[in-house]
Each structure stands twice: as structure tokens, then as C-alpha cells.
Amino acid sequence: MITLRSEKCPICESSNRRLLGKPGRISDVFKNRGEIGEVNVVRCLDCSGKYIHPMMYFSEELRKELYNLDYFNANGALEEAKNIGEKVTIMAAVKNLAGETRGKTMLDIGCGTGEFLKAGADAGFDVTGIDVDSTTTDFITRKYGFRTVTGLLGPETFPQDSFDVVVLSHVIEHLQRPAELLGVIHGILKPNGLFVMCTPNSDSFGEDLHHLYGRFRYDRAKCYYLSPFLNPYHIIGFNRKSARRILERSGFAVEYFKVRSGLEWEDKTRRLIMRSIKVMGALVNKGMSIVTISRKPVAASAG
Ligand SMILES: [Zn+2]
């Protein structure tokens, strides 16, 4: 079942928005669900992020249908050592900001097959992973022996002030209420702790091309950004401004902010075309992914 709710911008709570169009691509899971006809892709006129309006909430049953093993397979989450180079680079930046890592703890939310955990452990952190999918957490425990938790992260999962570093990589664009999760993360981080957030750049050159191609090829009235009804079901799209906005609204001080080309990610199909698009995107300063590292200010936790 799908429940639709007319809500404000999930990033900044503004009600000012501009219609971008009805979502252009619809998978079989959504084909016969008439209620999705009401859903639009909009751009917030205040933070400039994209989101769907009205917002869609899924029943547990439908969520399982969407995020089943095929989903993780299609997105490469069950592949080993996926994009490890990028994670090592990001962890090096974390280490720079964290200083001494010995005895410090790191949590990766949505840890997949554990590449961030591996990069974190190699950098000297004592690592823990949490993921909703037990096939991946079991795999990590078997392969690396890292501590893992299976389930959704909630306010009760870990005590307050538990971790020195929290990683949230390519998760936030799937959430109906991202600010709620950032609040939980803020709580479980120690004062002065670091929060690593990575998300696709929804205003990348690649996304622009994808949107233009969809309009040219299929339907010029529709919107081919986000694709909420097609794997990977993104319901929010961040760009530079909106990514910074949600971090600051959640009480974090942004210390590192980079838009990366995405050239380190391997493409399974159309490799040459994808590479060219990424190079072009980097040249025009519209790379594929946003990588941020923010600090929980010490003052924020006093009292
Ligand atoms: Zn907004």
C-alpha cells in the first residue's frame, strides 16, 4: 500500500516549490497503482533541492518488495570491494580532520558489503556496521569479523554520544524524513565527532543529460530526475546548496565539502559513454556525487 501525504520540503520545510513534471519512468511494481498518478517531482524554491510531492509512504510489504535482494544486486551492493578507492580517499580526509584515530569508534549506516568499514578499520577506527539486510551484515561478520547490527537505526539503537565518526553513504536520498535520521545521528555522535554524508548530485551533468534524453525520447512533459518509481527509487535529490542546508539545519558544522566526478565508480554498461559524461561533468563543475564531512559542535551537546 502507498500513502500519499502533502508535505513541505523534506530538506528545509519550505512550501515554495516549482513543478518539474510527473515522474517519467515507472517499473512493474508501480504500474498498476493508480494512486501514484498524483505524484509530481518538484524543486524547492528555497533550498533548490528536488523531492516528490505529495510524499509517498510505503507499507512494510511494499517496502520489502522494493528493497529485495534484486534491488541490492542491481545496485551492486552484494559485490565485494566495490568502489573501494573512493572510500579510502574519503577516510583519509576523515583521518585528517579526526587527528589520532586509535581508540576511536566509527559507525557506517547502510554498510552494504562493508567497504567503508574496511577503509575505516584500515585508518585505525574501531568499526561497527548497521544494515537492514542480514545477507550483507552476515557477510561482513564472516569476512572481516567486524561488529554488525541488523535493522533500522532508531533513537534507541545506540546510546547518546556513542561514536567518534558516523558514515551515511547513499542512503539519505531514499528517506521520506531525512532530518529525523540526521537528528538521531547528531545524538549518537560524541561532541566534536565527525559525520560523513555522501549522496548523488541531483544537479549533475549526467542527471541533466538523463532528463533531457528522457524528454526527447519519451515524453517532453515528464520529469526524468529522481525516478521515484524505478530502481533505485530516489525520492529526494540533493545539490550543493540543499546538502549544505540540511546539514546546517541539523546542527552540524560543515568542514569538508566536495563534488566528485564519479570516475572511480565502475559502470557495467555503456562504459565509454558513461566515462565521457563523467569527464564532461567534472569539467563543467557538475560531478556525480557530493561528499561532505561535518562536525558536531562541542557546544551543541552541553546541557
Ligand atoms: Zn527546501
Residues whose N, C-alpha, C, O or C-beta is under 5 A from the ligand:
A	BS01	ZN	C9 I11 C12 E13 S14 C44 D46 C47 S48
